[in-house]
Each structure stands twice: as C-alpha cells, then as structure tokens.
Amino acid sequence: ESFQQSPENVHIIGHSLGSHLAAEAGRRTPGLGRITGLDPAEPYFQGCPILVRLDPSDALFVDVIHSDALPMIPYLGFGMSQAVGHLDFYPNGGESMPGCDKNLISQIVDIDGIWEGTRDFAACNHLRSYKYYSDSILNPEGFLGYSCTNEVMFESGQCFPCTSSSPCPFMGHHADKFKVHNGAEKLKFYLNTGDSLPFSRYRYRVTVTIDGSNTNRGYFKVALYGVNGNTRQYEIHKGTLSPGKTYKLLIDVETEVDELTHVKFIWNNNILNPLLPKFGATQITVERGRDQKT
C-alpha cells in the first residue's frame, strides 16, 4: 500500500533493538527524514561497524535518548553509552534513572499490574527512554538538554545556562526543532528528570547571600513563586552558616513558575541555642536555565 509520502516526511521511532531496525530501514531508504533511537540496544551493537547499528548517516536527523547505559557485564545495562546520533541525550547521566531503585512489590503496586510491574522492575532504566519521549510531547520545555562533555561538568554547572552560542535542544518529540549545523553529529546533551510522571524538570541556579548576628550551624531553603505557581522548598545549604557568605545551587524544579514574583527564604538552626541567632538573606538571585533570565 502506498501513502504517497516523501521519505523526508517519515519519522521512525525505535526502542532497544528497534533502534537498529530503524537504522536498517534508513539505510534502505535514502533521504529518510528522522530516526529516534530510544535507548538503543548495547549487546553486539556497541562499538560495532555502522553497517549493523544506528548511526547519523541513517537519516537526515537522528536523535537518541540513553537511559540504561551501564555495561551489560556486570551491571546488566541493556542500552548503549556510545553516541550514535546527531543529538545524543543522557538524562540523569544516562545510566541510572530516578525512581528505578524500587523493589518488585512497590513497582507492581505503582503500575497496578503484575506484568507491567515485573517488566518495569526488570528493565526500568531501559524503559524510561520511551516514557520520557511520551512525556516530552506535551511538556517540551521540561526536557531541555544542556550541551556538555560529561555528566560531571553538567552537575557542577559548567554547562549552565543555555546561550546563543550554546543553544539547548528539547529531548524527545520536539528534538527536531534544534538546528544542526552541516556536518555536526554525536553532540551530547545532559539533563535531569523526575522520578515519576510528570518527568519534566526545569533548571534554575539560585544564589543566596546571607546575613546574621554571627556564624552558626543550621540550614536554609528556598521556594520559587511565579505566575504559574510555586515549587516545593529546596535545601540550598546545610552546615556552617556564615554572615556575608554567598551560596549557590542548581535546582531542577517540578514546576515551571515562569515569571518570578517572589522567593521564600527559610532557615533553621539544627542545634538548641538559647541565644536565638537570627539570619536573613541580603540578596537572592535566581537564573533561569533556558534563557539566562534573572
């Protein structure tokens, strides 16, 4: 049956072995528009010639989500760590996904089904890739990928924020909105997700300068409030609190508050202190990851 469609209008999505099957279809169909590889299978494919695995040459645009990239031996990782697309996304570092450390019973209760629960327990990381893709359809901005060489650089904030010289694509369904320059391939992007639906997260950098009567031990938290709602409280620092010192932390929040209206600052000393020390924030700066807006 013919649908009278040009190859460049065709988008093939493959999970695990299906990613490499999509690659074979691309090799047989010159000019295929797009292939999305959802945690491409690693055993017998990683490090192999491009003839037998997914590769940027298989379509005009190839995007990949890596969610189970630990080695098969000894960690039973089913997915590839090797970059094999034009854009390769490594959510949560690409190896161990939050929410996948539950036991079998809790998975069955959560999924409300023995088969689904057992499957999620046995291959939770591997299955996360297609769940992220599904969630990205309606929440593209919650899956913004930051261009980074590795996870360590990402977590330390060296790849934050998105800039005109280092733009950020959306992981998942809307990845093709990113302009890939001619010849560019195997570009790596990192992001964090939630541990359950909705998986989308929005990255901010919070900088707080505190003031107080004297140095004391304790902790402080902040919550962001905006026109779209508010976040939960995030702990910025715990330990010694020094007046005049500035503390920074990257947070991945569950709510895109959009235009910021105010920030709630909460602190507490974690020891019984009859002197009742007081602390406040002399300055709080919040920088949004997607556009550097403060």
C-alpha positions in Angstrom: 0.0 0.0 0.0 1.3 3.4 -1.0 0.7 6.6 1.1 2.4 8.9 -1.4 4.8 10.3 1.2 8.3 11.5 0.5 11.0 9.8 2.6 12.0 13.1 4.3 8.5 13.3 5.8 8.9 9.9 7.6 9.8 9.6 11.2 10.7 6.2 12.6 10.9 5.6 16.4 12.6 2.5 17.7 13.2 1.2 21.2 16.2 -1.0 22.1 16.6 -3.4 19.1 14.0 -1.4 17.3 16.5 1.5 17.1 18.9 -0.7 15.0 16.0 -2.0 12.9 15.1 1.6 12.2 18.7 2.2 11.1 18.4 -0.7 8.7 15.2 0.9 7.2 17.1 4.2 6.9 19.9 2.5 5.0 17.5 1.1 2.6 15.6 4.3 2.2 17.8 7.2 1.1 16.7 10.6 2.4 14.7 9.2 5.4 13.6 12.2 7.4 14.2 11.2 11.1 15.0 8.3 13.3 14.6 8.5 17.1 16.5 5.8 19.0 15.1 5.1 22.4 17.9 3.5 24.4 19.4 1.6 21.5 20.4 -2.0 22.5 24.1 -2.4 23.5 24.9 -6.2 23.3 26.5 -6.9 20.0 26.0 -3.4 18.8 28.2 -1.0 20.9 31.4 -0.3 19.1 30.4 -2.3 16.0 30.6 -1.0 12.4 27.9 1.4 11.4 26.6 -1.1 8.9 25.0 -3.1 11.8 23.9 -0.3 14.2 22.2 3.1 14.4 24.3 5.9 13.0 23.8 9.6 12.0 24.0 8.5 8.3 20.8 6.5 8.6 18.5 9.5 8.3 18.6 13.3 7.8 18.2 13.7 11.5 18.9 11.1 14.2 18.2 11.8 17.9 18.9 9.3 20.7 17.9 9.0 24.4 20.3 7.0 26.5 18.7 5.7 29.8 20.4 2.4 30.6 24.0 2.9 29.5 25.8 0.9 32.2 27.8 -2.1 30.7 25.8 -5.3 30.2 28.6 -7.1 32.2 28.5 -6.9 35.2 25.6 -4.3 35.6 23.0 -5.7 33.2 22.7 -2.5 31.3 20.7 -3.0 28.1 21.5 0.3 26.4 24.4 1.9 24.6 26.6 4.6 26.1 28.1 5.3 22.7 26.9 8.5 20.9 25.2 7.3 17.7 23.0 10.2 16.6 23.2 13.8 15.6 22.0 14.6 19.1 22.5 12.2 22.0 20.7 12.9 25.2 21.8 11.5 28.6 19.1 12.1 31.1 20.3 11.7 34.7 23.7 10.8 33.3 22.2 8.1 31.1 22.8 5.1 33.4 20.6 5.0 36.4 17.2 6.7 36.3 15.5 8.1 39.5 12.5 6.0 40.5 14.1 2.8 39.2 15.5 1.7 42.6 12.2 0.4 43.9 11.6 -3.2 44.8 9.4 -5.5 42.8 6.4 -5.2 45.1 6.3 -1.4 45.0 6.6 -1.5 41.2 3.6 -3.8 41.0 1.5 -1.6 43.3 2.5 1.5 41.4 1.7 0.1 38.0 -1.3 -1.8 39.2 -0.5 -4.9 37.3 1.8 -7.9 37.7 3.1 -8.0 34.2 3.8 -4.3 33.9 5.2 -4.1 37.4 7.6 -7.1 36.8 8.7 -5.6 33.5 9.4 -2.2 35.0 11.4 -3.8 37.8 13.5 -5.9 35.5 14.2 -3.2 32.9 13.1 0.0 34.5 16.1 2.1 33.2 15.8 0.7 29.7 12.1 1.5 29.6 12.4 5.0 30.9 13.5 6.3 27.4 10.1 5.8 25.8 8.3 7.2 28.9 10.5 10.3 28.7 9.6 10.6 25.0 5.9 10.3 25.6 6.0 12.9 28.4 8.0 15.3 26.2 5.2 15.6 23.6 3.1 17.9 25.8 6.0 19.2 28.0 8.9 20.0 25.7 10.4 22.8 27.8 10.7 20.3 30.8 13.2 18.2 28.8 15.8 20.9 27.9 19.2 19.3 27.2 22.4 21.2 28.1 25.5 20.8 25.9 28.1 19.1 28.0 31.2 16.9 27.6 30.2 14.7 30.5 27.9 14.4 33.5 30.4 15.8 36.0 30.6 19.1 34.1 26.8 19.2 33.9 26.2 18.6 37.6 28.9 21.2 38.5 27.1 23.9 36.5 29.8 24.4 33.9 27.2 23.9 31.1 24.6 26.2 32.5 22.7 28.2 31.2 21.6 27.9 27.6 23.1 30.7 25.4 23.0 31.8 21.8 26.5 30.3 21.3 25.5 27.1 23.2 21.8 26.6 22.5 19.7 23.8 24.2 17.6 21.4 22.2 14.5 19.6 23.6 14.9 15.9 24.3 12.2 13.7 22.8 9.5 14.5 20.4 10.5 18.1 19.7 14.2 17.5 19.3 14.0 18.2 15.5 13.3 21.9 16.3 17.0 22.2 17.0 19.1 23.4 14.1 22.0 21.0 13.5 24.8 22.7 11.5 26.1 20.8 8.5 28.4 18.0 9.4 27.7 18.2 13.2 26.9 14.9 14.8 27.2 13.0 18.1 26.5 16.1 20.1 26.0 15.3 23.8 23.3 16.8 26.0 22.6 16.3 29.7 19.5 17.0 31.8 17.8 15.7 34.9 14.2 14.3 35.2 11.8 13.5 38.0 11.3 10.0 39.4 7.7 9.6 38.2 5.2 11.3 36.0 5.4 14.1 35.1 9.2 13.5 34.5 9.7 17.1 33.2 12.0 19.3 35.2 13.1 23.0 34.9 16.6 24.0 35.8 17.5 27.2 37.8 20.6 28.5 39.6 19.9 30.0 43.0 22.4 32.3 44.6 21.9 33.5 48.1 24.0 35.9 50.2 23.1 35.6 53.9 23.3 38.0 56.9 23.2 37.3 60.6 24.5 38.1 64.0 27.3 35.5 64.0 28.3 32.2 62.5 26.1 29.4 63.4 25.2 25.8 62.2 21.9 25.1 60.5 20.3 25.0 57.1 18.3 27.2 54.8 15.9 26.5 52.0 14.2 28.5 49.2 10.9 28.1 47.3 10.2 29.9 44.0 6.9 31.6 43.3 5.8 32.8 39.9 2.7 33.4 37.7 2.4 29.7 37.0 2.6 28.5 40.6 5.3 27.7 43.1 7.9 25.0 43.7 8.5 22.9 46.8 11.2 24.0 49.3 14.8 23.2 48.1 17.6 23.0 50.6 20.4 25.3 49.4 22.9 24.7 52.2 23.3 22.7 55.4 26.2 23.1 57.8 28.0 26.2 58.9 26.2 29.5 58.1 28.5 32.4 57.8 27.1 36.0 57.6 28.2 37.7 54.3 28.9 34.4 52.6 27.3 33.6 49.2 25.9 30.1 48.5 24.9 28.7 45.1 23.0 25.7 44.0 21.5 24.3 40.8 18.0 23.0 41.3 15.7 21.0 38.9 12.2 22.1 39.9 8.9 20.3 39.2 7.0 23.4 38.2 7.9 26.0 35.6 6.9 29.1 37.6 7.6 31.3 34.5 7.8 35.0 35.5 9.2 35.0 39.1 7.2 37.0 41.6 9.0 36.3 44.8 11.2 33.8 46.6 10.5 32.4 50.0 13.6 32.0 52.3 13.5 29.7 55.3 16.3 28.9 57.7 16.6 26.9 60.9 19.4 26.1 63.3 19.8 22.4 63.9 21.0 22.7 67.5 19.4 24.0 70.6 20.7 27.5 71.0 19.4 29.8 73.8 20.8 32.9 72.1 18.3 32.5 69.3 20.6 33.6 66.4 19.0 35.4 63.5 19.7 35.0 59.8 18.3 36.6 56.7 19.1 36.9 53.1 20.6 40.2 51.9 20.4 39.1 48.2 18.8 36.2 46.3 19.4 35.8 42.6 17.5 33.2 40.5 18.7 32.5 37.0 16.6 30.5 34.6 18.4 27.9 32.6 16.6 28.2 29.3 17.2 31.9 28.6 19.6 33.3 31.4 16.7 35.4 32.7 17.2 36.6 36.3 
